[in-house]
Amino acid sequence: MPTILGQNQYGKAENRVVKITRDGDTHHIKDLNVSVALSGDLDDVHYSGSNAHCLPTDTTKNTVYAFAKEYGIESAEQFGIHLARHFVSSQEPIHQARIRIEEYAWERIETSDANSKFIGSDEVKHSFVRKGQETRVTQITYDGENWEVISGLKDLIVMNSTNSEFWGYIKDKYTTLQEAYDRILATQVSGRWRFNWTDDEQRMPNWEKSYEQVKKHMLQAFAETYSLSLQQTLYQMGSRIINHRSEIDEVRFSLPNKHHFLVDLEPFGLKNDNEVYYAADRPYGLIEATVLRDGIEPRIPLDMTNL
């Protein structure tokens, strides 16, 4: 039977680039993992092996490092936009470029100050985030006319040690879970958000500020929601982002419920007053949903594994 070529792309994956910007004695680090995928008029390279329309993947790798020097790295999003525009505009056979970037954060170590004072606050005291663990991600797609910028994060572990309940659910003959009126709520956040930016330089978001603000609103919603379900908390997180960030139209979350079960201490003659828990790593509940600005169609893939 005859065969035909379907969708295809090629490029260089996981180019690790570290850019150090020196501002006198103060240094700034951008640490990225950049993957380039190109598609277009590439039938011949598959059918006959002709490389006439094929830009070597080694060239795409070199471009990543050269652009880090030539343009610097203001943000993962801006860097990806520079790359995508270059590959599509400079190579006629290339019709679309997709740039995926993971960014690894480095937190500056502050030195001691003998004159510093600790400042108290009335902040929420039952919410925690594991420092330095999340990975920032972005995907830029450009076809010569249309842009799509999707950013996000993964592996952000958060916990509320109270203000969470779970009860009133369906019960059948297989249900053994006891209703909980004061439980730990913990999850490992994987989130993506889609920008409504097109190609208007005047309306281009401040990508760094946008990420910081999205993360702030996400964490505030997690901390400040009295949760009756992880689904409710997820919706509040997405709504808070869209209501406060006009540059974002769509948010998608994948939240595994990192279960914490009270340990039965009665065999030892001890009372467990919501103090000692067993942290179960699997199996886990997996809660996923998309939150949209009214009138917007969803475009972030349901499976965000490779996004």
C-alpha positions as CSV (number, residue, x, y, z in Angstrom):
1,M,0.0,0.0,0.0
2,P,1.3,3.5,-0.8
3,T,2.3,5.7,2.2
4,I,2.4,9.5,2.6
5,L,4.3,11.7,5.0
6,G,2.4,13.2,7.9
7,Q,3.2,16.0,10.3
8,N,6.9,16.3,10.9
9,Q,9.5,18.5,12.6
10,Y,13.1,18.4,13.5
11,G,15.6,20.4,15.6
12,K,18.1,20.3,18.4
13,A,16.6,19.5,21.8
14,E,17.8,20.5,25.3
15,N,20.5,23.0,24.5
16,R,21.8,24.0,27.9
17,V,22.9,27.6,28.0
18,V,24.0,29.7,31.0
19,K,24.3,33.5,30.5
20,I,26.1,35.5,33.1
21,T,25.6,39.3,33.0
22,R,28.1,41.3,34.9
23,D,27.0,44.5,36.4
24,G,30.2,45.6,38.2
25,D,30.6,43.2,41.2
26,T,27.0,42.1,40.9
27,H,26.3,39.2,38.6
28,H,23.0,38.0,37.2
29,I,22.5,34.4,35.9
30,K,20.0,33.1,33.4
31,D,20.1,29.3,33.1
32,L,18.0,27.8,30.3
33,N,17.3,24.5,28.6
34,V,16.3,25.4,25.0
35,S,14.7,23.0,22.5
36,V,14.2,24.0,18.9
37,A,11.7,22.3,16.6
38,L,11.3,23.4,12.9
39,S,8.7,22.4,10.3
40,G,7.9,23.4,6.7
41,D,8.9,22.3,3.2
42,L,10.7,19.2,4.3
43,D,9.1,16.4,2.2
44,D,12.2,15.8,0.1
45,V,14.5,15.1,3.0
46,H,12.2,12.3,4.1
47,Y,11.3,10.9,0.7
48,S,14.7,11.1,-1.1
49,G,17.2,12.1,1.6
50,S,17.9,15.5,-0.1
51,N,19.1,17.9,2.5
52,A,18.7,21.0,0.3
53,H,15.9,22.5,2.6
54,C,17.4,21.2,5.8
55,L,19.1,23.6,8.2
56,P,21.5,21.4,10.3
57,T,20.4,20.8,13.9
58,D,24.0,21.7,14.9
59,T,23.3,25.1,13.4
60,T,20.2,25.6,15.5
61,K,22.3,24.8,18.5
62,N,25.0,27.3,17.6
63,T,22.3,29.9,17.0
64,V,21.0,29.5,20.6
65,Y,24.5,30.2,22.0
66,A,25.2,33.1,19.6
67,F,21.9,34.7,20.4
68,A,22.6,34.5,24.1
69,K,25.7,36.7,23.4
70,E,24.2,39.0,20.7
71,Y,20.8,39.6,22.3
72,G,21.3,38.6,25.9
73,I,18.5,36.9,27.8
74,E,16.1,39.3,29.3
75,S,13.5,36.5,29.8
76,A,12.9,33.0,28.5
77,E,9.9,34.4,26.5
78,Q,11.9,37.2,24.8
79,F,14.8,34.9,24.0
80,G,12.4,32.4,22.5
81,I,10.7,35.1,20.4
82,H,14.1,36.2,19.0
83,L,14.9,32.6,18.0
84,A,11.5,31.8,16.5
85,R,11.5,34.9,14.4
86,H,15.0,34.3,13.2
87,F,14.5,30.7,12.0
88,V,11.2,31.5,10.1
89,S,12.4,34.8,8.6
90,S,15.9,33.7,7.6
91,Q,15.1,30.3,6.1
92,E,12.6,30.1,3.3
93,P,11.8,26.4,3.6
94,I,11.1,26.8,7.4
95,H,7.4,27.8,7.9
96,Q,7.1,27.4,11.6
97,A,9.4,27.4,14.6
98,R,8.5,26.1,18.1
99,I,10.8,27.0,20.9
100,R,10.4,25.3,24.2
101,I,12.4,26.6,27.2
102,E,12.9,25.4,30.8
103,E,14.4,28.0,33.1
104,Y,16.2,27.1,36.3
105,A,16.2,29.8,39.0
106,W,19.2,30.7,41.0
107,E,18.5,32.6,44.3
108,R,21.1,35.1,45.4
109,I,22.7,34.3,48.8
110,E,22.4,37.4,50.9
111,T,25.3,38.1,53.2
112,S,24.9,38.9,56.9
113,D,24.3,42.5,58.0
114,A,25.0,43.2,61.6
115,N,22.6,46.1,61.6
116,S,19.7,44.2,60.1
117,K,16.5,43.7,62.0
118,F,13.9,41.0,61.7
119,I,10.5,42.3,60.8
120,G,7.4,40.5,62.0
121,S,4.3,40.3,59.9
122,D,0.7,39.2,60.0
123,E,1.0,37.0,57.0
124,V,-0.8,33.6,56.6
125,K,1.2,31.1,58.8
126,H,-0.2,27.8,57.5
127,S,1.0,27.9,53.9
128,F,4.4,26.8,52.7
129,V,6.4,26.7,49.4
130,R,9.6,24.7,48.9
131,K,12.2,27.2,47.9
132,G,14.0,26.9,44.6
133,Q,12.2,23.8,43.4
134,E,9.9,24.9,40.6
135,T,11.1,25.0,37.0
136,R,9.9,27.9,34.8
137,V,8.8,26.9,31.3
138,T,7.7,28.6,28.1
139,Q,6.8,27.6,24.6
140,I,6.9,30.1,21.7
141,T,5.3,29.1,18.3
142,Y,5.6,31.3,15.2
143,D,4.6,30.6,11.6
144,G,5.6,33.9,10.0
145,E,2.3,35.6,10.8
146,N,0.9,34.3,14.1
147,W,2.4,34.0,17.5
148,E,1.5,31.8,20.4
149,V,3.2,32.2,23.8
150,I,2.4,29.8,26.6
151,S,4.4,30.0,29.8
152,G,4.2,28.3,33.1
153,L,5.9,26.3,35.8
154,K,6.2,22.8,37.2
155,D,7.3,21.0,40.4
156,L,6.1,23.9,42.7
157,I,5.3,22.1,45.9
158,V,2.8,23.8,48.2
159,M,1.0,22.9,51.4
160,N,-1.8,24.2,53.6
161,S,-1.6,22.5,57.0
162,T,-5.2,23.4,57.9
163,N,-8.2,25.2,56.4
164,S,-9.0,22.2,54.2
165,E,-11.9,19.8,54.3
166,F,-13.3,16.9,52.2
167,W,-16.7,15.5,52.9
168,G,-20.2,15.0,51.4
169,Y,-18.9,12.9,48.5
170,I,-20.5,9.9,46.8
171,K,-20.2,6.7,48.8
172,D,-20.7,3.2,47.5
173,K,-19.8,-0.3,48.8
174,Y,-16.1,0.3,47.8
175,T,-15.7,3.5,49.6
176,T,-13.5,3.4,52.7
177,L,-12.2,7.0,52.8
178,Q,-13.3,8.8,56.0
179,E,-14.7,12.3,55.8
180,A,-12.2,14.9,56.8
181,Y,-13.0,18.2,58.4
182,D,-9.5,19.4,59.0
183,R,-6.8,18.0,56.7
184,I,-3.5,18.8,55.1
185,L,-3.8,20.0,51.5
186,A,-0.6,19.6,49.5
187,T,0.1,19.5,45.8
188,Q,2.9,19.7,43.2
189,V,1.7,22.5,40.9
190,S,2.1,22.1,37.1
191,G,0.6,25.2,35.4
192,R,0.5,26.8,32.0
193,W,-1.0,30.1,31.0
194,R,-1.5,31.5,27.5
195,F,-0.9,35.1,26.6
196,N,-3.1,37.2,24.3
197,W,-0.1,39.0,22.9
198,T,0.2,39.0,19.1
199,D,3.0,41.0,17.4
200,D,2.4,44.4,18.8
201,E,5.7,45.6,20.3
202,Q,3.8,48.3,22.2
203,R,1.7,45.7,24.0
204,M,4.4,43.2,24.7
205,P,4.2,42.1,28.3
206,N,7.0,42.5,30.8
207,W,7.7,38.8,30.8
208,E,9.7,38.7,34.1
209,K,7.1,40.8,36.0
210,S,4.3,38.8,34.5
211,Y,5.8,35.6,35.8
212,E,6.4,37.0,39.2
213,Q,2.9,38.4,39.5
214,V,1.2,35.2,38.2
215,K,3.1,33.1,40.7
216,K,2.2,35.6,43.5
217,H,-1.5,35.5,42.7
218,M,-1.4,31.7,42.3
219,L,0.1,31.2,45.8
220,Q,-2.1,33.8,47.4
221,A,-5.2,32.1,46.1
222,F,-3.9,28.7,47.3
223,A,-3.2,30.2,50.8
224,E,-6.3,32.2,51.2
225,T,-8.9,29.8,49.9
226,Y,-10.7,27.8,52.6
227,S,-10.8,24.6,50.6
228,L,-13.6,22.1,50.5
229,S,-11.9,20.4,47.5
230,L,-8.7,20.6,45.5
231,Q,-10.9,21.4,42.5
232,Q,-12.3,24.5,44.3
233,T,-8.8,25.6,45.1
234,L,-7.6,25.1,41.5
235,Y,-10.4,27.2,40.2
236,Q,-9.7,30.0,42.6
237,M,-6.0,29.9,41.6
238,G,-6.8,30.2,37.9
239,S,-9.5,32.9,38.4
240,R,-7.2,35.0,40.5
241,I,-4.6,35.0,37.7
242,I,-7.0,35.9,35.0
243,N,-8.8,38.6,37.1
244,H,-5.5,40.3,37.9
245,R,-3.4,39.8,34.7
246,S,-5.0,41.3,31.6
247,E,-2.3,39.8,29.3
248,I,-3.5,36.2,30.1
249,D,-6.6,34.6,28.6
250,E,-6.2,30.9,29.6
251,V,-4.8,29.0,32.6
252,R,-4.5,25.2,32.9
253,F,-3.4,23.4,36.0
254,S,-2.5,19.8,36.7
255,L,-2.5,19.2,40.5
256,P,-1.7,15.9,42.1
257,N,-3.2,15.6,45.5
258,K,-0.2,14.7,47.7
259,H,-2.1,12.8,50.4
260,H,-1.2,13.0,54.1
261,F,-3.0,10.5,56.3
262,L,-3.2,10.6,60.0
263,V,-1.2,7.9,61.7
264,D,-3.0,5.7,64.2
265,L,-1.1,6.1,67.4
266,E,-3.6,4.4,69.7
267,P,-1.7,1.1,69.8
268,F,1.0,3.0,71.6
269,G,-1.4,4.7,74.0
270,L,-0.9,8.1,72.2
271,K,-3.5,10.5,70.9
272,N,-2.9,11.9,67.5
273,D,-4.5,15.4,67.5
274,N,-3.8,16.2,63.8
275,E,-0.1,16.2,64.5
276,V,1.5,13.1,62.9
277,Y,0.9,12.2,59.3
278,Y,2.0,9.6,56.8
279,A,3.0,11.3,53.5
280,A,1.9,8.9,50.7
281,D,3.6,9.3,47.4
282,R,1.3,7.0,45.3
283,P,-1.3,6.4,44.2
284,Y,-2.5,10.0,44.2
285,G,-5.6,11.9,43.1
286,L,-4.9,14.0,40.0
287,I,-7.0,17.1,39.5
288,E,-6.8,18.9,36.2
289,A,-8.8,21.8,34.7
290,T,-8.6,24.9,32.5
291,V,-9.8,28.3,33.6
292,L,-10.7,30.8,30.8
293,R,-11.5,34.4,30.3
294,D,-15.2,34.6,29.3
295,G,-15.5,34.3,25.5
296,I,-12.1,32.6,25.0
297,E,-11.7,29.2,23.4
298,P,-9.2,26.8,25.1
299,R,-5.9,26.1,23.2
300,I,-3.5,24.8,25.9
301,P,-3.3,21.0,25.4
302,L,-5.0,18.8,28.0
303,D,-1.8,16.8,28.3
304,M,0.9,19.3,29.3
305,T,3.7,16.6,29.7
306,N,5.7,17.9,26.8
307,L,4.7,21.5,27.0
